[in-house]
């Protein structure tokens, strides 16, 4: 029994070591890898791609309206008294006929539309535009997904930087507490200073706990976005840096109006509405078709034997509606209104895109300016802390002066990393507003 426990313990240690080793070898995700995973696994994107297939089926269905339609019909009828089946006058010397209560009938028709007033062609063009519209919808979903990944990625980096700042604050208050204890032990400072230092350290540790929780929350949200296990280990490559945006507002707006898939989709909606007008106008024109028919009647199930009748016919048919109380004209008017609505929607979309690009561009500029201001404030806050720590050692400054200096430095660092993250997020949102996937 002791041997079994020993072997089990050894195996547990081996497997645990392999698991830890595998975890330690896990490479941090890059932003590009994160985007690739999201594009492969996102269900919203999958639905959009499947939507393209559905639109393609509708296009192929519209093609069938140009092709001949072949129908067949088989029937059985039983009469209360015999019916006559046969060719009257078909025999020499008189009329031959045979009666039967059971009648079997086969009928087959082949019909080819020749002219439908343009409705078939307009319906096909509508369906073909629907395929293009579905493809643009896929592009919209892709770009929305990419910007979500980029924002989530930078949220993790910001949370980690805030955690680092909280750790630095804890270390600084720990160092200050040691100095204060030393001064208190020799009677230089009162106990109130010692208590104040201990309280500030406790508050800093609480802030660190919250910062660590924020990191875990950001990673959990990112795991869900990538459709990974919510508690799966996650590390990302640190790319939180400042890289100036090379384009001005006018160039960014011009690119947005040219590349945004939403603008292309709006134009496709207009084109579809115009095709619906043509479908409605087809009611003003006649429809012309050619039909061929073949029929056989017999008193036998297999339609064989002498008692049968065969007949075929070819028919050209032109049909036109002479009066329908303005129904067709009303349909045309309704669909023309929809064209106007689609054009108005595109104009509103262009205005919305222009405003979106403008706002994102301004947000990026604000964050960019805040980066420069925050960098300088960090240098000043670090120097202020150094001076107050030195002055406190010589009892020229008070405990409160040092605590205020640490708080100012912490806030300056938070402001800097916040501005850096805001700049990268604003740039990602601006590039999404411009219609870019990922630069």
C-alpha positions in Angstrom: 0.0 0.0 0.0 2.9 2.4 0.9 4.4 1.6 -2.6 1.2 2.5 -4.4 1.0 5.9 -2.5 4.6 6.6 -3.4 4.1 5.9 -7.1 0.9 8.0 -7.2 2.7 10.9 -5.5 5.6 10.7 -8.0 3.2 10.6 -11.0 1.3 13.6 -9.5 4.5 15.6 -9.2 5.5 14.7 -12.7 2.2 15.8 -14.2 2.0 18.9 -12.1 5.5 19.8 -13.2 4.7 19.3 -16.9 1.6 21.4 -16.5 3.5 24.2 -14.8 6.3 23.9 -17.4 3.7 24.1 -20.2 2.2 27.2 -18.6 5.6 28.9 -18.3 6.3 28.3 -22.0 3.0 29.8 -23.0 3.9 32.7 -25.4 2.1 36.0 -24.8 -0.4 36.9 -27.5 0.4 39.7 -29.9 -2.3 42.0 -31.1 -2.2 40.5 -34.6 -2.6 37.0 -33.2 -5.5 38.1 -31.1 -7.3 39.6 -34.1 -6.7 36.4 -36.1 -8.2 34.3 -33.3 -11.3 36.6 -33.0 -11.9 36.5 -36.8 -11.7 32.7 -36.8 -14.0 32.1 -33.8 -16.5 34.9 -33.6 -20.0 33.7 -34.0 -21.3 37.1 -35.2 -18.9 37.0 -38.1 -19.7 33.4 -38.8 -23.4 34.3 -39.1 -22.5 37.2 -41.5 -20.5 34.8 -43.7 -23.3 32.3 -43.7 -25.6 35.2 -44.7 -23.5 35.6 -47.9 -24.3 31.9 -48.7 -28.0 32.6 -48.2 -27.8 35.6 -50.5 -26.1 33.5 -53.1 -28.9 30.9 -53.0 -31.4 33.7 -53.5 -29.4 34.8 -56.6 -29.4 31.3 -58.0 -33.1 31.1 -57.3 -33.7 34.2 -59.3 -31.9 32.6 -62.3 -34.4 29.8 -62.4 -37.2 32.3 -63.3 -35.6 32.6 -66.8 -35.7 28.8 -67.4 -38.6 26.7 -68.6 -40.9 25.1 -66.0 -41.8 21.5 -66.4 -44.7 20.1 -64.5 -46.4 16.8 -64.4 -49.8 15.5 -63.1 -51.2 12.0 -62.7 -54.8 11.4 -61.5 -57.2 8.6 -61.0 -61.0 9.1 -61.2 -63.9 6.6 -60.6 -67.2 7.6 -62.0 -70.7 6.4 -61.0 -71.4 5.1 -64.5 -69.0 4.2 -67.3 -67.3 7.0 -69.2 -66.3 6.8 -72.9 -62.6 6.5 -73.7 -61.2 6.1 -77.2 -61.1 7.6 -80.7 -64.5 8.1 -82.1 -64.6 7.5 -85.9 -61.2 6.0 -85.9 -62.1 2.5 -87.2 -63.3 1.3 -90.6 -67.1 0.8 -90.9 -68.2 2.9 -87.9 -67.5 4.3 -84.5 -65.8 2.1 -81.9 -65.9 3.0 -78.2 -65.4 1.4 -74.9 -66.7 2.5 -71.6 -65.1 2.3 -68.1 -65.8 3.7 -64.7 -62.0 3.9 -63.9 -60.1 6.6 -65.7 -56.3 7.3 -65.3 -54.9 10.5 -66.6 -51.3 11.7 -67.2 -50.6 15.3 -68.1 -47.3 17.1 -68.5 -46.6 20.7 -69.4 -43.4 22.6 -70.4 -43.7 26.4 -70.1 -41.1 28.9 -71.1 -41.4 32.6 -70.2 -40.5 34.8 -73.1 -41.2 38.3 -71.7 -42.3 39.3 -68.2 -42.2 43.1 -68.5 -38.6 43.1 -67.1 -39.6 41.7 -63.7 -37.4 38.6 -63.9 -34.4 40.6 -64.9 -35.0 43.2 -62.2 -35.5 40.4 -59.6 -32.2 38.8 -60.6 -30.4 42.2 -60.3 -32.0 42.7 -56.9 -30.8 39.3 -55.7 -27.3 39.9 -57.2 -27.1 43.2 -55.3 -28.2 41.3 -52.2 -25.0 39.2 -52.5 -22.9 42.3 -52.6 -24.8 43.7 -49.7 -24.2 40.6 -47.6 -20.5 40.8 -48.4 -20.4 44.4 -47.2 -22.1 43.4 -44.1 -19.3 40.8 -43.5 -16.8 43.7 -43.8 -18.7 45.8 -41.3 -18.7 42.9 -38.8 -15.0 42.3 -39.3 -14.1 45.9 -38.7 -16.3 46.2 -35.6 -14.7 43.0 -34.3 -11.2 44.2 -34.9 -11.7 47.5 -33.1 -13.2 45.6 -30.2 -10.1 43.4 -30.0 -7.8 46.4 -30.2 -9.7 48.3 -27.4 -9.8 45.2 -25.2 -6.1 44.6 -25.8 -5.2 48.2 -24.7 -7.6 47.9 -21.7 -5.5 45.0 -20.5 -2.3 47.0 -20.9 -3.7 50.0 -19.2 -4.9 47.9 -16.3 -1.5 46.3 -16.0 0.2 49.7 -16.0 -2.2 51.0 -13.3 -1.3 47.9 -11.3 2.4 48.6 -11.6 1.8 52.1 -10.4 -0.1 50.8 -7.4 2.8 48.4 -6.6 5.2 51.3 -6.8 3.0 53.3 -4.4 3.0 50.4 -1.9 6.8 50.2 -2.1 7.1 53.9 -1.6 4.8 53.9 1.5 6.7 50.9 2.8 10.0 52.7 2.6 8.4 55.8 4.2 7.0 53.7 7.0 10.5 52.3 7.8 12.0 55.8 8.0 9.1 56.9 10.2 9.6 53.9 12.5 13.3 54.7 12.8 12.5 58.3 13.7 9.8 57.2 16.2 12.1 54.7 17.9 14.6 57.5 18.7 11.9 60.0 19.6 12.3 62.3 16.7 8.6 62.1 15.5 5.4 61.6 17.4 3.4 58.4 17.3 0.8 60.2 15.1 3.3 60.2 12.2 3.8 56.5 12.6 0.1 55.8 12.6 -0.4 58.0 9.6 2.3 56.2 7.7 0.7 52.8 8.6 -2.8 54.0 7.4 -1.4 55.3 4.1 0.3 52.0 3.5 -2.9 50.1 4.2 -4.8 52.3 1.8 -2.1 51.8 -0.9 -2.4 48.0 -0.5 -6.2 48.2 -0.9 -5.7 50.2 -4.1 -3.3 47.5 -5.3 -5.9 44.8 -4.7 -8.4 46.7 -6.8 -5.8 47.2 -9.5 -5.1 43.5 -9.6 -8.8 42.8 -9.8 -9.1 45.3 -12.7 -6.4 43.3 -14.6 -8.2 40.0 -14.0 -11.5 41.6 -15.2 -9.9 43.0 -18.4 -8.4 39.6 -19.2 -11.7 37.8 -18.6 -13.5 40.1 -21.0 -10.8 39.6 -23.6 -11.0 35.8 -23.2 -14.7 36.0 -23.8 -14.1 38.2 -26.9 -11.7 35.6 -28.3 -14.1 32.7 -27.3 -11.5 31.2 -24.9 -12.2 29.9 -21.4 -12.9 32.9 -19.1 -10.2 31.8 -16.6 -7.7 30.7 -19.3 -4.2 32.1 -18.6 -3.5 35.2 -20.7 -0.5 37.3 -21.3 -0.2 40.0 -24.0 2.7 41.7 -25.6 3.2 45.2 -24.3 2.8 47.6 -27.2 1.5 50.6 -25.1 3.5 53.3 -26.8 3.1 56.6 -28.6 3.2 56.5 -32.4 2.0 59.7 -34.1 -0.9 59.4 -36.5 0.4 60.4 -40.0 -2.8 61.8 -41.6 -4.6 65.0 -41.2 -8.4 65.3 -40.7 -9.2 66.0 -44.4 -7.2 62.9 -45.5 -8.8 60.7 -42.9 -12.3 61.8 -43.9 -11.6 61.3 -47.5 -10.4 57.8 -46.9 -13.5 57.1 -44.7 -15.9 58.2 -47.3 -14.1 56.1 -49.9 -13.6 52.9 -47.9 -16.4 52.6 -45.3 -18.4 49.4 -46.1 -21.4 51.1 -44.6 -21.3 53.7 -47.4 -21.0 51.0 -50.0 -23.9 49.1 -48.4 -26.1 52.3 -48.4 -25.5 52.7 -52.2 -26.4 49.0 -52.7 -29.7 49.6 -50.8 -30.5 52.5 -53.2 -29.7 50.2 -56.2 -32.0 47.5 -54.8 -34.8 50.0 -54.3 -34.5 51.1 -57.9 -34.7 47.5 -59.1 -37.9 47.1 -57.1 -39.3 50.1 -59.0 -38.6 48.1 -62.3 -40.4 45.1 -60.8 -43.4 47.2 -60.0 -43.4 48.8 -63.5 -43.5 45.4 -65.1 -47.2 45.3 -64.3 -47.7 47.8 -67.1 -46.4 45.4 -69.8 -47.8 42.1 -71.1 -46.3 38.8 -70.2 -45.6 36.4 -73.1 -44.9 32.7 -72.6 -44.7 29.5 -74.7 -46.2 26.2 -73.4 -46.2 22.7 -74.7 -48.6 20.1 -73.3 -48.9 16.3 -73.5 -51.7 14.2 -72.1 -52.7 10.6 -72.0 -56.0 9.0 -70.7 -56.6 5.3 -70.1 -58.6 2.9 -68.1 -55.4 1.1 -67.0 -53.1 2.0 -64.2 -50.0 2.0 -66.4 -51.9 3.9 -69.1 -51.4 1.1 -71.7 -53.7 -1.0 -73.7 -56.0 -0.2 -76.6 -58.4 1.9 -74.5 -56.3 5.1 -74.3 -56.3 8.6 -75.7 -53.1 10.7 -76.5 -53.0 14.4 -77.1 -50.4 17.1 -77.3 -50.6 20.9 -77.9 -48.4 23.9 -78.2 -49.6 27.3 -77.0 -48.3 30.8 -77.2 -49.9 33.1 -74.6 -49.8 36.8 -74.1 -51.5 38.3 -71.0 -51.9 41.9 -70.1 -53.9 43.6 -67.3 -56.3 46.1 -68.8 -57.5 47.6 -65.6 -56.7 47.0 -61.9 -57.9 50.2 -60.4 -54.4 51.7 -60.3 -52.9 48.9 -58.3 -49.7 48.8 -60.4 -49.3 52.6 -60.4 -49.6 52.6 -56.6 -46.9 50.0 -56.3 -44.6 52.0 -58.5 -45.2 55.1 -56.4 -44.6 53.3 -53.2 -41.2 51.9 -54.5 -40.2 55.3 -55.8 -40.7 56.6 -52.3 -38.4 53.8 -51.0 -35.7 55.0 -53.4 -36.0 58.5 -52.0 -35.8 57.1 -48.4 -32.7 55.0 -49.3 -31.0 58.1 -50.8 -31.9 60.1 -47.6 -30.5 57.3 -45.5 -27.2 57.4 -47.4 -26.9 61.2 -47.0 -27.5 60.8 -43.2 -24.9 58.1 -43.1 -22.4 60.3 -44.8 -23.1 63.0 -42.2 -22.8 60.5 -39.4 -19.4 59.2 -40.8 -18.1 62.7 -41.1 -19.1 63.5 -37.4 -17.6 60.2 -36.2 -14.3 60.8 -37.9 -14.2 64.3 -36.6 -14.9 63.3 -33.0 -12.4 60.4 -33.0 -9.8 62.6 -34.5 -10.3 65.3 -31.8 -10.3 62.6 -29.1 -7.0 61.4 -30.4 -5.5 64.9 -30.4 -6.6 65.5 -26.9 -5.0 62.3 -25.7 -1.9 63.1 -27.6 -1.6 66.5 -25.9 -2.2 64.9 -22.5 0.7 62.5 -23.1 3.1 65.3 -23.4 1.7 67.1 -20.3 1.7 63.9 -18.2 5.3 63.1 -19.2 6.5 66.5 -17.8 4.4 66.2 -14.7 6.0 62.8 -13.9 9.4 64.3 -14.0 8.3 67.2 -11.8 6.5 64.8 -9.3 9.5 62.5 -9.0 11.8 65.5 -8.3 9.2 66.8 -5.8 9.1 63.4 -4.0 12.9 63.2 -3.9 13.2 66.7 -2.3 10.5 66.1 0.3 12.0 62.7 1.3 15.4 64.4 1.8 13.8 67.2 3.7 11.9 64.8 5.9 15.1 62.9 6.8 16.5 66.2 8.1 13.1 67.0 9.7 12.7 70.1 7.5 9.5 68.7 5.9 6.6 66.9 7.6 5.2 63.4 7.1 2.2 65.0 5.3 4.6 66.6 2.8 6.0 63.3 1.8 2.6 61.6 1.6 1.3 64.4 -0.6 4.4 64.0 -2.9 3.8 60.3 -3.2 0.1 60.8 -4.1 1.0 63.5 -6.7 3.6 61.1 -8.3 1.1 58.3 -8.3 -1.6 60.5 -9.9 0.9 61.8 -12.5 1.8 58.2 -13.5 -1.9 57.2 -13.7 -2.6 60.3 -15.9 0.3 59.4 -18.2 -0.6 55.7 -18.7 -4.3 56.7 -19.0 -3.5 59.3 -21.7 -1.3 56.8 -23.5 -4.0 54.2 -23.5 -6.7 56.7 -24.5 -4.5 57.7 -27.5 -4.1 54.2 -28.8 -7.8 53.5 -28.3 -8.8 56.7 -30.0 -6.5 55.9 -32.9 -8.0 52.4 -33.2 -11.5 54.0 -33.2 -10.5 56.6 -35.8 -9.0 53.9 -38.1 -12.3 52.0 -37.7 -14.2 55.2 -38.6 -12.0 55.4 -41.7 -13.0 51.9 -42.8 -9.6 50.3 -42.1 -9.3 46.7 -40.9 -6.0 47.0 -39.2 -3.0 49.1 -40.4 
